[in-house]
Amino acid sequence: MPSPTNTLLIEGSFEELADELAHYLDEVQQKQTPDNANVQAEITPLLESGQKDEALKKLVTASDVLNTAPEKEFVAAYNLVVHLVRQSPNLDKFLPKICQNLSAPIKSSPTNGPGLALSILTTIFNILPPTNDTRYHVFLAVLRVVRSSSSFELLRPQLKNLDSWIAEWETDEEDQRKLYLEIAYVAAEAGEDEQSYLYLLRALRTIPFDEVSSQDSHNLAIRALKAALSHPSHFDFQDLTSSDPIQALRKSDPEWYELLEIFNAELLDDYNDFLESHDEFLSNASLDSSVLHRKMRLLTLASLAASTQSRSLPYQHIARALQIPSEDVEMWVIDVIRAGLVEGKLSQLNQTFLVHRSTYRVFGEKQWTEVQGRLDTWRTSLEGVLAVVRQERIKMVGERERELRELEGRMNGGGGGGMGRGMGGGRNPREGFEMGLD
């Protein structure tokens, strides 16, 4: 949407423009059902008696026929409706019907209809004050139009303003949830699965703690969990495990929660055990077993890389943990690196994977113990290095002292005679040395 302009320039008095619009509505209606083309006759006495809102009510009610108006006249006609409605002190009374009309298909222009509707909705949105909560309902209409056209790219730039809009409208949690869910639907139908999941998660966070056992909360929790499990490149489940509606699944749907815990922290063996115990769960839940199996293998490899002390994983260990042939190990390592879960280097010569960086899936007591073990190992190694450095330093100091003693001995003993004789011709060697320094 463009920046707010708050300007819509149309010349003429209210009565003149209302009569003009009524005449146009009757013309369009005559092409559909001639017997209903009587708007102008109905509003004339209302305008003459000064009942503007009553006249507007009839105009707005009849304005749904504009969805069949010629494409080239559509925008001008709707702008006239908006201009007239804007002059009423009861603006909020008429805008919902207009937004409803614009959310419906534009029959006269199936191809360009969504763009035409968005143009009018954008105008309505922008002429409203930023703090007017009617903008919320207009934006919902925008979402419905975008959803019908699968044009998520039109919406994406506007989402960066969403948080500030919600704050300006003082939207309560229930309306926020409705908004987030609509965005999630729009994103999902446009194939933007990651965006859809993010807004599902935001909707989940709007559920108060005292409502986590409700049916709506349960349905939304299952939907969000299913989206996270089904997304091929979603590997972080901490955001779900910390959610109160998800925690409520422990009692209401223990199988779903058990599956979440497996993908959050467990390994492929645990996943296979779950499938053996719940052999029809995936099919009943409409989950793709191939997607889940691949994801579980990648997560298992990530855990294996994070937990190894030596930072070196033999191919045979990887093959055993992932339950794959040894010749497939390199393919799976490449996949886990591409997924951003691990960084490292394959050594075909040594048949090992050298781990440079790994990501812990969860960080609890077990992981703190592993970190402590690594720190202890590093401390022991550093102490060994320091001991070697200290020993070498003592050795170097000793050698230096010995060299100095030998040098002093040469200066005081017979080793300095030749120098003395050369400088002093038979004088005391120390005396000749001192003369040479001067």
Salt bridges, closest charged atoms under 4 A:
GLU27 OE2 - HIS23 NE2 3.09
GLU42 OE1 - LYS58 NZ 3.81
GLU153 OE2 - ARG156 NH2 2.67
ASP163 OD1 - ARG202 NH2 2.49
GLU182 OE2 - ARG147 NH1 3.49
GLU189 OE2 - ARG147 NE 2.97
GLU192 OE2 - ARG156 NH2 2.80
GLU194 OE1 - HIS231 NE2 3.34
GLU194 OE2 - HIS234 ND1 3.87
ASP253 OD1 - HIS218 NE2 2.48
GLU261 OE2 - ARG250 NH2 3.94
GLU343 OE2 - ARG357 NE 3.34
ASP376 OD1 - ARG379 NH2 3.46
GLU403 OE1 - ARG400 NH1 3.70
GLU434 OE2 - ARG430 NE 3.87
